[in-house]
Structure formats: C-alpha cells, structure tokens
C-alpha cells in the first residue's frame, strides 16, 4: 500500500459486496474469501473524515504562503483509523480518475507510513519510495527532500495521508529533525495533509514547540470506541446490524447479532476493529463446521486480540478467570 502502484490497485479494486437477493449461491471458497475481506461499513469517523477532507482540500487550494490546514485522526488501537484513512484516500483517487482526461498521469493521493524511530532522512525516504524516486545511501536529506518536493509537485499530489504518526517522537534529536522536516514539507508541497495515529493527543507528537507547529494547523477527528448509546441512537447496535446484513451464511437468523449488542459491546470495548474481527472469524468457523450461523456460544469461544481479551477476561496475578456464562 505504501507505493503508488499498490495504492492505485487497492483503490481500483472493487470492494467485496454482500450477496444479492436471487443471486446464485457462492462456493465455500468464495464465501470464506468474502468473510476474510468483508465489507467496510461507513462509520461516523469515516463520514466525518470524508466531509472534512473535502472541505479542507477546497479551503487550501489557493493558499500558497503558509501550510494548508490539516487533519489529525486519533484514537485507541483497533478503532478504525487506518480503515478510515484508506477509504477516504480511495474516494479521492477514484474521484480524480473519473474526471481525468486521457493520458493524465497525475497522482492525487500519497499514503506513507512513519517508520519506527523515524529520522528526517528515513521519513524522506518513505515519501520518495511511494513515487519510486531513486534514493542512494550517499544522498543527503536535503537532496532527497528536493527530489520529493519537486516530484510530488510535478505529479500533482493533492492529498497526503500519513499513518502511524505516533511513532514520531520530537523529544529525541532524531524525532525533532523528523518533525521539522515534516513541517517543512507541508509548506513546500501544495497538498492537504492528514495524520493518523494511536492516541496522538496524549503522545509527544503534538506537544512542545515542534508539536505545536503541527497541531496549530490541524483539526482533530476522534476515532474512538463507539458508545452503546448516543442520545436516542444506538451507534454500536447499528454497526452490528450493518455487519450482520452483509453476512453470507445460509442458516443465520437475522436480528440475532443486534440482540447481543450489550454482550458484544462489553466483549470488544466498542472497538470497531475487534468487532469486525470477531464477526468475520465466527462466520468463517460457521462455514467450516457446516452450522452456517453465529451464536453467542460461538462468539464466546473465539479468542480476540489481546486488548479485547484483557478487557473482557482480565488476568489475575495467579490465574486467568473462567469465561463468563453463556
């Protein structure tokens, strides 16, 4: 995903679709592959990010003197930050593709991962790698930066998505140089920048003088766990219902998963990534054992990610508690 060719393939590949009424049954292998990929539900975070990205791209279109306004997507692990980032990037890429004239080879979107222990040079190298800019070990950071800025401008990059931004630590000398480099890039490349990372506001990324430089241009989108209830709505139950409607199981009883909303919210702590994994894994097991339905007992038998498991079945100093009753 961190090269233009890979991102373009991702954007152009049609997302998996639920079975249509009257459609011929899919094979077991097709259904296993479908539940492995599964659908992406447009969560409130995706909707908010898509709306704000579109607005900020228009807002910064003719801004040339200072860095353009940017966005920060923050939240705990497994709450859908990267999914939201990629879906917005795909939308922007496809919108450009539909409007592009024949022969237009511009690049609307760049997607870059901050490397662990990022320095200015390694971060510049990741930006160069995305567009296939040749980089040698003898090149200085300034030389790589000049090549990146020239190529990104010539390619017409309009949206830069930077993931794992929490890996940047401006309190170290290397991290400080990387933060300064990133600030410089936002002023030299005419694009809207969107950062995503784990609990960014509580990290060192946007604290101190250098952090304030980045945070001062950025709006915040909190991609936190979904609440069980928000006013008159039940966002988590609505998400469960949307995921259930997308299942391709022959014996599953509609409405059975939303009825388990309190259990599922406790089981996953409201984290979208944990919920999606739980339902996908349960669906795959249901197909493999031939029962073709998801039950409370099946869900409770699945070991989830460590964060979710520690929330639902916390370990004591001497022993693990027994699973809760079914």
C-alpha positions in Angstrom: 0.0 0.0 0.0 3.0 2.3 0.5 3.8 2.7 -3.2 1.6 4.5 -5.7 1.1 1.3 -7.8 0.0 -0.7 -4.8 -2.4 2.1 -3.6 -3.8 2.6 -7.1 -4.5 -1.2 -7.3 -6.2 -1.0 -3.9 -8.3 2.0 -5.0 -9.3 0.4 -8.3 -10.3 -3.0 -6.8 -14.0 -3.2 -6.2 -14.7 -3.8 -2.5 -16.4 -7.1 -1.6 -20.2 -7.0 -1.8 -22.9 -8.8 0.2 -24.9 -11.5 -1.6 -27.8 -10.0 -3.6 -31.4 -11.4 -3.4 -31.9 -14.1 -6.0 -28.1 -14.4 -6.6 -26.8 -17.9 -7.2 -25.1 -19.3 -4.0 -21.4 -18.8 -3.8 -19.0 -21.6 -3.3 -17.5 -22.3 0.1 -14.1 -20.9 -1.0 -15.8 -17.8 -2.4 -17.6 -17.2 0.9 -14.5 -17.8 3.0 -12.6 -15.3 0.9 -15.5 -12.8 1.2 -15.7 -13.0 5.0 -11.9 -12.7 5.2 -12.0 -9.4 3.3 -15.6 -8.4 4.3 -17.4 -5.1 3.8 -16.3 -1.7 5.2 -19.2 0.0 7.0 -19.2 3.8 6.8 -18.8 4.7 10.4 -19.2 8.2 11.9 -15.4 8.6 11.8 -15.3 7.8 8.0 -18.2 10.2 7.3 -16.6 13.0 9.4 -13.2 12.5 7.8 -14.5 12.4 4.2 -16.5 15.6 4.8 -13.6 17.5 6.4 -11.0 16.3 3.9 -13.2 17.6 1.0 -13.7 20.9 2.7 -10.0 21.4 3.6 -8.8 20.5 0.2 -11.0 23.3 -1.2 -10.0 25.6 1.6 -6.3 25.1 0.9 -6.5 25.0 -2.9 -5.3 28.6 -3.3 -3.3 29.0 -0.1 0.4 29.5 -1.0 2.0 31.5 1.8 1.6 29.2 4.8 1.0 25.5 5.4 -2.5 24.4 4.5 -5.0 23.3 7.1 -4.6 19.6 8.0 -6.4 16.9 10.0 -5.4 14.5 12.8 -7.2 11.2 13.2 -6.6 9.8 16.7 -8.0 7.1 18.9 -7.0 3.8 20.6 -5.8 0.8 18.7 -8.3 -1.2 16.6 -10.8 1.7 16.3 -10.7 2.0 12.6 -8.2 4.8 12.0 -6.3 3.2 9.1 -9.6 2.0 7.6 -11.0 5.5 7.6 -7.8 6.9 6.1 -7.7 4.4 3.3 -11.4 4.7 2.5 -11.1 8.5 2.1 -7.9 8.0 0.1 -9.7 5.6 -2.2 -12.6 8.0 -2.7 -10.3 10.8 -3.6 -8.3 8.7 -6.0 -11.4 7.4 -7.8 -12.9 10.9 -8.0 -9.8 12.1 -9.7 -9.7 9.1 -12.0 -13.3 9.7 -13.2 -12.5 13.4 -14.0 -9.1 12.8 -15.5 -8.5 13.4 -19.2 -7.0 10.6 -21.3 -3.2 10.4 -20.7 -3.4 12.2 -17.3 -0.8 10.5 -15.2 -1.0 12.7 -12.2 -1.1 11.2 -8.7 -3.9 12.6 -6.5 -3.1 10.7 -3.2 0.0 9.6 -1.4 -0.1 7.2 1.6 3.0 7.0 3.8 3.8 5.1 7.0 6.1 6.7 9.5 8.9 4.2 10.1 9.8 3.2 13.7 12.3 5.6 15.2 11.9 7.9 12.3 14.6 10.4 11.4 14.3 13.1 8.8 16.2 11.0 6.3 14.2 7.8 6.8 10.9 9.7 6.6 12.0 11.5 3.5 13.0 8.0 2.1 9.5 6.7 2.7 8.0 9.7 0.8 10.5 9.0 -2.0 9.7 5.3 -2.1 6.0 6.0 -2.6 6.6 7.6 -6.0 9.6 5.5 -6.9 12.1 8.3 -6.6 15.6 6.9 -6.8 17.5 7.3 -3.5 21.0 6.2 -2.7 22.8 6.0 0.6 25.1 8.8 -0.4 22.3 11.3 -0.9 21.8 13.8 1.9 18.5 14.6 3.5 18.4 17.9 1.6 18.9 16.1 -1.7 16.1 13.6 -1.0 13.8 16.4 0.2 14.4 18.4 -3.0 13.6 15.4 -5.1 10.5 14.6 -3.1 9.1 18.2 -3.2 9.8 18.5 -7.0 8.3 15.1 -7.9 5.2 15.5 -5.6 4.6 18.9 -7.1 5.1 17.7 -10.7 2.8 14.7 -10.0 0.1 16.9 -8.7 -0.3 15.2 -5.3 -3.3 16.9 -3.6 -3.8 14.6 -0.5 -1.1 13.2 1.7 -2.1 10.5 4.2 0.5 9.9 6.9 -0.2 6.8 9.1 1.4 5.7 12.4 2.3 9.3 13.2 2.6 8.3 16.9 5.9 6.8 16.0 7.3 10.3 15.7 9.0 11.5 18.9 10.0 15.1 18.8 11.6 14.9 22.2 14.6 13.0 20.7 17.1 14.6 18.4 16.2 12.3 15.5 12.5 12.8 16.1 12.9 16.6 16.3 14.6 16.6 13.0 11.8 14.5 11.5 9.1 16.8 12.9 10.9 19.8 11.4 11.3 18.0 8.1 7.6 17.2 8.0 6.6 20.8 8.9 8.9 22.0 6.0 7.2 19.5 3.6 3.7 20.8 4.4 4.9 24.3 3.4 6.6 23.1 0.1 4.0 20.6 -1.2 0.6 22.0 -2.2 -1.4 19.3 -0.6 -3.8 18.6 2.3 -2.1 16.5 5.0 -4.0 14.0 7.1 -2.2 12.3 10.1 -3.4 9.2 11.8 -2.0 7.5 14.9 -2.8 5.9 18.3 -3.9 8.4 21.0 -2.0 11.2 19.2 -3.1 13.9 21.6 -1.7 12.1 24.5 1.6 11.3 22.8 4.7 13.5 22.3 3.9 14.2 18.6 1.9 17.4 19.1 3.4 18.7 22.3 6.2 21.2 22.8 7.3 23.8 20.3 7.6 21.4 17.3 4.3 19.7 18.1 2.5 23.0 18.4 3.7 23.8 14.9 1.9 20.7 13.5 -1.1 20.9 15.9 -1.6 24.6 15.2 -2.7 23.8 11.6 -4.7 20.6 12.3 -8.3 19.8 13.2 -9.0 16.7 15.3 -11.2 13.7 14.4 -11.6 11.3 17.4 -11.9 7.8 16.1 -12.6 6.3 19.5 -14.7 3.3 20.6 -18.3 3.5 19.6 -20.7 4.2 22.5 -23.6 1.8 23.2 -25.9 4.8 23.2 -25.7 8.4 22.0 -28.8 10.3 22.7 -31.7 8.5 21.1 -29.4 6.4 18.9 -27.5 3.2 19.5 -24.5 3.5 17.2 -22.9 0.2 18.2 -26.1 -1.7 17.6 -26.5 0.0 14.3 -23.0 -1.1 13.3 -23.7 -4.7 14.3 -26.9 -4.7 12.3 -25.0 -3.4 9.2 -22.3 -6.1 9.6 -25.0 -8.8 10.1 -26.8 -7.8 6.9 -23.6 -8.3 5.0 -23.1 -12.0 6.2 -23.2 -14.8 3.6 -24.4 -17.6 5.9 -27.3 -19.9 4.9 -28.7 -20.6 8.4 -28.0 -17.4 10.3 -31.1 -15.9 11.9 -31.5 -12.1 11.1 -31.6 -9.9 14.2 -29.7 -12.4 16.4 -26.5 -10.4 16.5 -28.1 -7.0 17.3 -29.9 -8.7 20.1 -26.4 -9.4 21.5 -25.3 -5.8 21.4 -24.7 -5.4 25.2 -22.6 -8.5 25.2 -20.7 -7.6 22.0 -20.0 -4.1 23.3 -18.6 -5.5 26.5 -16.7 -8.1 24.6 -15.0 -5.6 22.2 -15.0 -2.5 24.4 -16.8 -0.8 21.5 -13.8 -1.1 19.2 -14.7 -1.4 15.6 -11.7 -3.5 14.6 -12.3 -6.0 17.4 -16.0 -6.3 16.5 -15.3 -6.8 12.8 -12.6 -9.5 13.5 -15.0 -11.3 15.9 -17.9 -11.5 13.5 -15.6 -12.4 10.5 -13.9 -15.1 12.4 -17.2 -16.5 13.7 -18.6 -16.5 10.2 -15.6 -18.4 8.8 -15.9 -21.0 11.6 -19.6 -21.3 10.9 -18.9 -22.1 7.3 -16.1 -24.5 8.0 -18.1 -26.6 10.5 -21.3 -26.5 8.4 -23.6 -24.9 11.0 -23.8 -21.7 9.0 -24.9 -19.4 11.8 -23.3 -17.3 14.5 -24.4 -17.9 18.1 -23.4 -16.4 21.5 -21.6 -19.7 22.3 -19.6 -19.5 19.1 -18.7 -15.8 19.7 -17.6 -16.5 23.3 -15.3 -19.4 22.1 -13.2 -17.1 19.9 -10.0 -15.6 21.3 -9.8 -12.0 20.2 -6.9 -9.5 20.2 -5.1 -9.0 23.5 -6.7 -5.7 24.2 -10.2 -7.0 23.8 -9.4 -10.2 25.8 -7.9 -8.3 28.7 -11.0 -6.1 28.8 -13.4 -9.0 28.8 -11.5 -11.7 30.6 -8.9 -9.8 32.7 -6.0 -11.9 34.1 -5.5 -12.1 37.8 -1.9 -12.3 39.2 -2.3 -16.0 39.8 -4.8 -17.3 37.2 -7.0 -16.4 34.3 -10.7 -16.1 35.2 -13.0 -18.6 33.6 -15.1 -17.4 30.6 -18.4 -15.9 31.5 -21.6 -18.0 31.3 -23.4 -18.5 28.0 
